[in-house]
Each structure stands twice: as structure tokens, then as C-alpha cells.
Amino acid sequence: MQPKARYLPAGDRAIVLEFGNEISKEVNLLVRKLYYCISEENIKGIEEIVPTYRSLIIYYNPQKVKYTDLIQQLKDLEKSVTEITLPTAHITEIPVLYGGEYGPDLEFVVQHSKLSIKEVINTHTEKEYFIYMLGFLPGFVYLGGMSDKINTPRLEKPRLEVLEGSVGIAGKQTGIYPIRSPGGWQIIGRTPIKLYDPQKEFPFLLKSGDYIKFYPINKEQFKEIEKKIDEKNHHCKVKPYGRV
């Protein structure tokens, strides 16, 4: 049975629409469908819509739309969500150079998991990761699907700086730092791919509802891809999800 949204005020300029208490692809699909519906409707007074794992936060101008009127419009849209078909999901392949100076915490993950370096890398690259949402940093993707075999706690003391493109593990999650930032994730590798480019019309490489898959590269390949990116002559391999 499809969960119904709970409508929660968030101050005097925002409303949270929350679906259930669990994170799942099914709930996230409802969030993305409702996000699509609201975006297409162009409701007067709405200024921004932010989708998350299992909720939407809607920022609005109370001088342009009343709270009660907005709630009613949103509830009407929620009723039609099941009829919405979203665009086909895509999967993007992300190259990663694992270990060494590019992945200083790979050895810790190896010790914690009691796997070999090769087994950790194979485990990390064999999965297709679902993108639930973007947040924390511009272009930072929250992924689902990592194997419990490499579940590793965060650093006890976060780093003051993590390099752009660093690939890390924190508990059940894996992710990529899109820009330089402080961070407490265990860094196991680095990608030369830019997840965030403010110079582009659409600055984010990835979006919620799609998938990514990591694959290992060596230092020479890393430098080669990095050079092509600088020359604006590199494109990640992207294909419709589920197709060979």
C-alpha cells in the first residue's frame, strides 16, 4: 500500500512532505514523482523544492500563497502521483584510483573488513549504486546498495580537508566528495571525474533516481582522464539502466 505524505510546517515559509519512516527505493520513487508533479505544475508562491530520501521540503512565499491553499493544492497533486511515469533511469560509470596517496584509508577498511585489498576493491566496484538524493555539498550523492562486507565506521577525527573527487565509506554508505571539504569518511580512492562544475548550465553530473558504478583505474589512466577533462574532451560512459 502506498504511504501517504505527512504535511509538517517548517517555520512560516516551508512545508515538509514526509513519506513513512523507512528509506527504500519505493518511497524515494514517490518523493521523486511528487517532486516532478509539483515542478511541472508551477504553483504560484513556491520558490524551491528539495527532495530527500523520503521527504520533500517546499519553500514558499506566504505573501503569494496561503498555507492552507498550498496544502490543498499539494494534496490534490499527491492523489495523481501513481499516474506519473518518470524518465528512464541511467547508469554512469565512474573511474576510481584506489589506495596509496589517493586512498589513504583503504588499509583501514581492509583491516576492519578482514578482506584483502583486492577483495575490498572488487566488493566496492561490483555493485550498482542507486542515487537517493543530492545534499551536504554541491553535487554530493547519497548512494544506496553498498555491501555490508565493507561497512566501516567514520574517522574518529575528521580531516580538515578532503580532496575533490575523493571516494569514501562511512558506515553503510559510500560517496564521492565533489569539492574540497572537511570530512570524516574513510577515503579509499579518488576519481578524476568532476561531479560539480559551476561553469556549466546544469552544474551537476549526477541526479537522484539514477545509478552509478565504480571501476578501478591505475595512476596513468587517472592522469590521462584528468588531462582530457581539462581539455574538455572526456565524457563518462552513460547508458539507460538495465540495458547491456
Buried (B, 14 or more C-beta within 10 A) or exposed (E): EEBBBEBEEEEEBBBBBBBBEEBBEEBBBBBBBBBBBBEEEEBEBBEEBBBBBBBBBBBBEEEEBEBEEBBEBBEEBBEEBEEBEEEEBBBBBBBBBBBEEBBBBBBBBBEBBEBEBEBBBEBBBEBEBBBBBBBBBBBBBBBBBBBEEBBBEBBEEEBEEBBBBBBBBBEBBBBBBBBEBEBBBBBBBBBBBBBBBEEEEEBBBBBBBBBBBBEBBEEEEBEBBBEEBEEEEBEBEBEEBEEE
